[in-house]
Amino acid sequence: MNPANAFTYRSRVATMIALAVGAVVLALLLPRIPQPAAYHAFADQRTMMGIPNFWNVISNAAFIPVGLAAFWVMARNPKPRFHASFERWAYLVAFAGVLLVGLGSGYYHLHPDNQTLFWDRLPMTLVFMALLSAVIAERIDTMVGALLLLPFLLLGILSAEVWRRGELTGVGDLRFYLLVQFYPMLAIPLMMALFPARYTRTRDMSWLVLWYAMAKALEQWDAAVFRATGGVMSGHALKHLAAALAVAALVVMVAHREPLASE
């Protein structure tokens, strides 16, 4: 590697480090963010077939076939899809988290409160952190991504537990859970822009980010979508479907991509 290219690589790594440090500093400087009391008051609270909040519960079932399809893709593996075996484990953790999201979020929506919400949020941290370490391994450095997987997972779990314990004592704080959720969705597109791909089908990761953004928009417009559809479907139920489609894009990527020749 010539000096100019080395400097460019170091600059790109420095950019990623600066983003991470800046995100942590921002989280520390922000005032405590308690769980809004109205968070659990979803627009669609209808009981159907004896199931309270029917559509918010049932829409989580979309995560189950997507997660199972992911494990089927990983198991059949007729050709190498990874440069390093670690990368396979990172994706396995992410896909296991997807299955747990389907169960945990469904459980939460049966009886929405802060206690059940923990089981919705906890598996999501596994998905975000495992995916972040996988992309670091693919785009920046395989060893760095491997070394960060376990610390990232522990940080994700800790962020949910800190929020849960805070709520129990009346000082709930969402800052670090929000950092775990939103930082990867900023860092992953930036890594895609700054570092060369080591696999084909990288465009599928863009679909993941776009569907995730759609899911967050539908979550914010829960009541507006419910009104716009004449009470047929709420934004929150559609959020679960959009999030499942985000994961489906990831499964398609892993199923069809090919490793590019190592430099």
N, C-alpha and C positions, 0 to 999 in steps of 0.2 A: 504494500500500500504506500503510495507516495505521500509526502508531507501534506500537500493540499487536500487530498482525499481524507487523510487522517484527521486534519483539522476540521473538515466538514463533518465527519462522523462524530468527533468530540463535541462539536457545536450542537449537533442534533440531540445527542445524549444529554448535554447540558440543558437544552430546552425542555426535555422531558423531566429532568430533575427539578428544574425551576417551576414547572407546572405543579409537580407533586408537592414541593415545599410551599408554594403559594397557596395551594388548596388547603393544606393543613393549617397554615398560618391564618387564613381567612376563617376557617372553622373555629380556631381558638379565639379570634378577635370578635366574632359575632356573639351577641348575647345569647343566653340559653334559649333554646327553642322547645317549648313544651308541646305535648300532643294536643292539638285543638280538640276541645270538648265535642264539637259537632262532627268530627271526622267519621264517626260510626253511623251517622244519620244519612244513609244512602238513599238515593231518590226512589229506587224500586225495593220496597220491603214486602212485596206480596208473598203470601204463603200459597203454595200449589202442591198438590199431592202429599200434603202433610209436611212439606219441607219449607221452613221459614226462609225468607230472602231467596226464593227459589232460583232465579236466574243468576244471581251473584254466586250462589253455591255451585250450580250445575255447570256454569261456563268454565269453571276451573277444570272440569273434566278434559278440556282441550289439551292440557299439559300432559296428560297421561299417555295418549297414543304417540305424541311427539317425542316424549322421553323414551318410551319403549322402542320407537323407531330408531332413535339415536343409539341405543344399546345394540339393536340388531345390526346397524351399520358398523358399529365398532367391532362386533363379534365376528361377522362374516369376513370382513377385511381380506378380500381376495388379492389385494396388492398393497404394498407399503404406502401409507398415507402420511407418515411422519418421519422426519429426519432423526428424531431422538425419541426413545421410549418414554421419557418423562412427559412429552407433549400429549401422548395418549392418556396418561393418568390425569393430567389437568382437564382434558375434555371429559373423561369419565366422571370426575368430581362435579363438573359443571352440569352434566346430563343427569347425574343422580340428584343434584339440587333441583333440577327442573321437575322431576317426579315428586320430590318432597314439597315443592311449591304447590303442585296440584292438590296434594293432600292437606297441607297446612293452611292454604288459603281457603279451601273448601270448608275446613273445620272452623276457621275464623268467621266466615260469613254465616255459618249456622247461628252463632251467638256473638255478634260483633261487640267486643270490648277490648280494653288494653291487655287483659290476660291472654285472650285467644289470639290477639294481633301478633304477639311475640312469635307464635308458631307459623304465622304467615311470613314474617320478616326474616326469621332466622335462616331458612333455606335459601332465600334470595341472596343473602350475603355470600353463600357458597358459590352460587352461579356467577355473581359479579367478580369475586376475587379469583376464582379458578380461571375464568375467561381472561381476566387482566394478566395473570401470570403466563397463560398460554400465548397471548399475543406478544408479550415482552420476549418470550423465548423465540417466537417465530420471526419477529421483526428486529430485535436488538441483539440479544445474546441468549443462547440456549441455557447456559449454566446459570446466568442471572435469573432467568425465568424459573428454573428448577429450584434454586435456592429461595426464591421469594414465595413459592406456592404455599408452604405451610405457614409462614408468618402472615401472609395475606389472609389465609383462611381463619387463623386465630384472631386477627384484627377484625375481620368481618363478624365473627361470632361475638367477640367482645363488644363491638358497637351495638349489637342488638341487646346484649345482656346489660350493658350500661344503661341503655334506655329503659329496659324493663325494671331494673332495680330502682332507677330514679323515679319512675312512675309509682312504685310501691311506697316510696317515702315522700311523695308530693313534689319532687324536684326533677321531673322527667326532662330529658334533654335529647333532642333528635339530631343535633349537629353532626355527630360522628357517624350515625347510621346514614344520614343523608350524604355525607362524604363518601362512604363506602358504595352507596348506590349510584351517585352521579359522577364521581371522578372517573370510573372506568369508561363511561359513555363519552367523556371528553377526551380521555387519554388514548382510547383505541383509534378513533378517527385521526388524531394527530399522529400517532405512530404509523398509521397507514399512509399518511401524506409524506412523512419525513424519511421513512426507511423502506428499502426495497423488499418486495415480496419474495418469500422462499417457496411459495406454493402457487399453483394456479387457482382460479375461482375466487380470487380475493374480493371481487365485486359483491359476492354473497354476504360478506361481512357488512358492507354498506347497507344492504337490505335489513340486516339485523338492527343496525342503529336507527334506520328510518322507521321500522315497525315499532321499535321501543319508544321513539319520540311520539308516534301516533298513540301508543298505549298511554303515555303520560298525559297527552292532550285529552283523550277520552276520559281519563280519570278526573281531570279538572273540570270537564264539561258534563259531568255525570247527570245532573238535573236538566241541563239544557238539551242534551240528547234525548232524555226521557220525554221531555215535552215535545220536542221536534218529531218524535216517532209516534206521538199520540199515546204514550204510555205503553208501547209495545216492548221496547228494550231501552235500558239505561246505558249511559256512557261507561259505567264501571263494569258492567257485564261484557260490553264490547272491548273494554280494556284488556280483559283476560284473553279474549280471542286474538287481539292484536299482539299481545306478548307471546302467545303460543306461536303465532306466525313468525315472530322474530326468532324464536328458537328453531322453528322449521327451516328458516334460511340457513342457520348454522349447521343443521343436520345435512341439508343438501350440499353445502360447501364441503363438509368432511367426506360425504359419500362420493363426490365426483372429482375432488381436487387431486392433483399430482404434485409430488415434490419437484421443485426445479433443481437443476444441477447446482451443487454446492460450489461457491467461489473458491 
